[in-house]
Amino acid sequence: MSPIQALRRGVTRRVELVPMNPVEQLRAGRLVHRLVQLLVGLVLFGASMALLLRAQLGLEPWGVLQYGLIQHIPMSYGAMSIVVSFVVLLLWIPLRQWPGLGTVLNAVVIGLAIDATLSVVPDIEGIGWRVLAMLLAIAGNGVAGAMYIGSQLGPGPRDGLMTGLARRTGRSIRLVRTSLEVTVVVLGFALGGIVGVGTVLYALLIGPVVQYFLPMLTVRVQHPAHHGDASAVALSSPEELEIERAAGTPPAAAPPGGGPSDSAVDGEREGQHARSTGQA
């Protein structure tokens, strides 16, 4: 099988995202495989964030805030990422959400990987090289996101905050995500964060990249209580749509002609996503 054929087969692969709470995530089998994939994904995620910073063409929304904060607080970019992650996790408490192992590792490993990458990757000179670095960073970030989501060990702190707020307020994922990201970009820019074409391209491209790689990178697991019954959800279901939204993919429009409203559909999907990450 050629590499192109293998890639096509992976993209069309039918994979299951199994609704699990944090304890069930650890009992769902293939834990070593999933932990290795999670850690590789988180390291790649941090490295790609560092590369986006080196490109100096605009950061992802939360990166804008983190960079703005370090203009006023003597702290490295990676260390600030860790601090912001744990502050966000504190906001999970009133939302009554429980972090998985992947959530905690996400908060720590990405920041460490950012600083490690920045220590070995120098400033990039020349607009052509900076554009290339920006595109590689966005692509790498999307692959990394698919890897850690596909490990099924819990959402990242920021994604969990988004879905938790949507569940508690009854607002759509789209509205909550947009409101959060606009808020952190505006605040970060006011503090001195870098906003540019990279920020816009990241918002436009990260969802499709995650969506493309997620089927081939989702690890097959079984729900400990149900052993693969109807509780498992294929990636073409609303579970997949919620994961994609969390990564930045615009949601599909509600069906015309008296179909359910966007908020109703979002509410149901948010509930399914919350159950899949142990947040219900």
N, C-alpha and C positions, 0 to 999 in steps of 0.2 A: 504494500500500500504506500503510495507516494505521500509526502508531507501535505500536499494540497488536499488529497482525498481524506487523509486523517483529520485535517482541520474541518472539512465539510461534515464529516461524520460526527465530530464532536459538537458542532454548532446545532445539528439536528437531533442530538441525543435527548431522549426523554428522561428527565431526572426528577426526583421527588424532594420537595422541601417539607420536612416533617414538623408539625406543630409540637414543640417541646418546651418545658420549663427548664431553668438552669441545671437542676439535678438530672433530669432526663437527658439533657444534652450530653452529659458525661457518661451515660449508660447506653447510649444509642449505638455503640459498636464502632470499630475502626478508629479508635481514639488516637492511636499513635499517628496514623495517616492524617487525620484531621488536624491534630496539633502541629505536625510538621507543615502542612499546607497553610494553616493559620499564621504561623510564625514567619514563613517565607513571604506570605502575602503582606504581613504588617511591615516587615523590613523593606520590601519593595515599595510599599505605600510611603513610608518615611523617606526613602531614597528619592522617589519621584517628587515629593514635596520639596526636598532640598534642591533638586535640579530645577524645579520651577522657580525657586527663589534665585538661583544663580542666573537664570535666563533674564531676570529683571524686566519682564514684560507684563507683569501682573500676576497676582497670586489667587488661589482659590479663596472663596468667601471667608472661611474661618482662618485661613492663613493671613488674610488682610488684617484681621483683628489681632492675631498673635504678633505679627510684625509691628503693628502700631503700638502694641503694649510694650514691646522691648525697646522702643524708642524712649520710653520714660522709666522703665524698670530694668535695672542692670541684671539681665538674664539672657541666656542663649535662646535662639529660636526654638530649638528642640525642647529645652526645659520649659519654656513658656507653653508649648503644645501640651506637655504633660500637666502643667498647672491648670490650664484651661479645661482639659479633659476631666480632671477631678472636680473642678468647680461645676462643670456641667453635670457630672454624676451626682453631686449634691442636690441638684434640681430634680433628680429622679425621685427623691424621697417623698415630697408631697404628691407626686404622681403615682406613688405606690408601685413602682417598677423595681424589678430585681435584676441586677447585672449578671450575665453569664461569665464564664471564664474568659471567653473571647473579648468581652467588654473591658475587663480589667487589663488584659494583655494589650488590647488596642490602645488604652490610655497611656501605657508605659512604653511599649516597644517602638511605636511610631516616633515618639520624641527622641528616643535613644538613636534610632536609625537616622533621623534628620541630622542630628549633631555629628554622628560618625561620618555621614556622607559629606557634610559641609567641611569637615576637617581634611578631606582628601581631594575634593573637587574645587579647583580654584575659580575665581571670577572668569566668566566667559566673555571674550572680546569678539567684536564683529557681529553685525546684525544677523547675518546668515546663520552663524553658529548658535546665536541666541534663539532664533526662531526654531531651529532644529531641536535644541534642548527643550524648548517649551512644548513642542509637539510630542517628543519622546516622553516628557514628564506626564503629559495628559494621558497618553496611551498606557504608560506604565502604571499610572494611578488607577485607571479603569480595570486593567488586568488584576492589579493587587486587590482592588475592591471586590471583584468577582471571586478571588481566592479566599478572602476572609469571610465573605458572606457564604460562599459555598461550603466552608468548613462546618457550618451550622453549630457554632459554639457561642452565639450571642451577638447582638448588634453593637456597633460602635457607640460611644457616649452621645455623640451629636445626633445620630440617627434615632437612638432610643428617646432622646429628648423630643425630637420632632414627632414621632409616632405617639408618644405618651401625651404630649400636649393636644394632639389631634383627637385622641381618644377621650381625654377629660373635658375638652371644650366642645366637642361635637363638630368642630370645623374640619374642612377637607385637608388631606395631606398636602395638596397643592398649595392651599392658602397658608398653612402653617409653615411649610418649607420656605416658600417665597418670603414670608414675613420675617422669619428667622435670619435668612441669608441676607436680605436687604438691610436688616438691622445691624448685623455684624459687619457688613461691608461699609456702611455709612459710619458706624462708630470707629472701625479700624482706619478708614481713610482720614477721619478727623484727627486721629492720633498719629498719623504719619505712615499708615500702611500703603502698600503698593497696589494700585488698581490700574489695569490696562487691558490690552487686547487679550492677554492670557486669562484674565478673569472672565471675560465674555466667552472665549472659546471653551474654557473649562466648563462653564455652565451649559453650553450647547452640546458639547461632545461627550462629557463624562457618562451620562446616562446610556447613550447608544453603545459605548464601548463596554460598559458593564453588562448590558443586555446581551451583547454578542458573545462574550466569553463565559457568562454565568452557566449556561447549560453544560459546557464541557468541563467546568471546574467545580461543580457541585458534587460533593461526595455522597454516595448512596448510604443512607442509614435507615434503621428501623425504629419506630416509636417503641420504647420499652414496654408500654402497656398494651399496644395494639398489634405489634408485629406486622406492620405493613398493610393494615386494612384501609378502609376508606378515609381515615384521617390523614393519610399521606396525600400531598397535593402536587400535581404535575406542574412544571414550570410554565405551562400555558394558562394556568389558572390565575385568579386574583392575587394569590400569594406572590407570584412573579411580578405582577404589576406593582405591588406595594414595594418590593425590593427595588425595582427599577425607579420608582418615584423617589425612594430614599436616596438613590444614587444620582437623581437629577433628571430622569426621563419624564417628559410631560405626560400626564395621564390621558387615557383615551376619553373621547367625548361620550356622554350618555346617549343611548339609543334614542332616535326620534320617535315621535308618535306615542306619547303617553308612557314612555319608559321611566324607570326610577330616576330620581334627581341625582345630580352629581354628589351632593352631600350624603344622600342615602347610600349610594354605591360606595362612596369613600368610607362611610361609617362601617359598613359590612366588611370591606376590605381591611380597614384598620383593625377591626376586631380579629380577623383571621391572622394578620401579621403579628399582632400582639400575642396571640396564642402560640404562634410559631417560635417566638423568642422568649416565651415564658412571662409575658407582661400582662396577660389577661387577669 
